[in-house]
């Protein structure tokens, strides 16, 4: 069932590239769940898709990175990335508490907005054991403000007189989902596209330190009171993040050809859609209704903070 939904979502994404396949997969899953929630023989497959398949998709994301691109692009974009990410995560923690939003959905919206949308949410959700309702809400929230960014950011770039290179840095840092980064950069200028995508992929690496930090925090919150030695921290690193790094290292050797990288990337995107179909099918709609509009407002505020902090750092570092 999840594979079938992912197939339909992929077709939709082909016709509407801006939407991609992740959002249609979630929406289709939720709509089917409204008619009839999966149960019996179907339920284990839905659970498997929403967890293990999701983790496999994260592993394959590493094929899109290489050490060369990480070093080259990272040296230029890292200050901008770190400041915008720090502002987003601190803002999520403070504003989320002030608005009395549940911790898990605050975390998911924070990492999704600050790092790379659905991919970051996919990586973090099993670590914090987030509910499917929170995952669905967070992905939808981040996607909504990505769409607004695609429509607004090119005008902002032209108004500020950005070069294609500068706008590539802006879009790659302040827009989350890859499809939205591509759309925003393409609207601004075809020559801005390449750098924007590489910045976005390097930004994906922020998943690793954030996930490890959350794993440590979750271990402390469990009440076991264990001392956090380096060895203990290493045991908390999820297997799929280790796989992500290993695949990126293999990609850096050149063993994986560009054609193979393209195929692996497509497989990863399809697996994400399959996993999100499972999450949509098992979403607790009552929990989403109970969350109300406050998480949506949080996503809007954080998106604005990321954009403003990115522009501020670009001005400080001489990119504008």
Secondary structure as UniProt FT lines:
FT   HELIX           2..15
FT   TURN            17..21
FT   HELIX           22..35
FT   HELIX           41..48
FT   HELIX           49..53
FT   HELIX           54..61
FT   HELIX           62..64
FT   HELIX           67..98
FT   TURN            99..100
FT   HELIX           103..111
FT   HELIX           112..116
FT   HELIX           118..128
FT   HELIX           132..159
FT   TURN            160..161
FT   HELIX           164..174
FT   HELIX           178..188
FT   HELIX           190..192
FT   HELIX           193..204
FT   HELIX           206..221
FT   TURN            222..223
FT   HELIX           230..236
FT   HELIX           239..252
FT   TURN            253..254
FT   HELIX           258..281
FT   HELIX           285..291
FT   TURN            292..293
FT   HELIX           294..316
FT   TURN            317..318
//
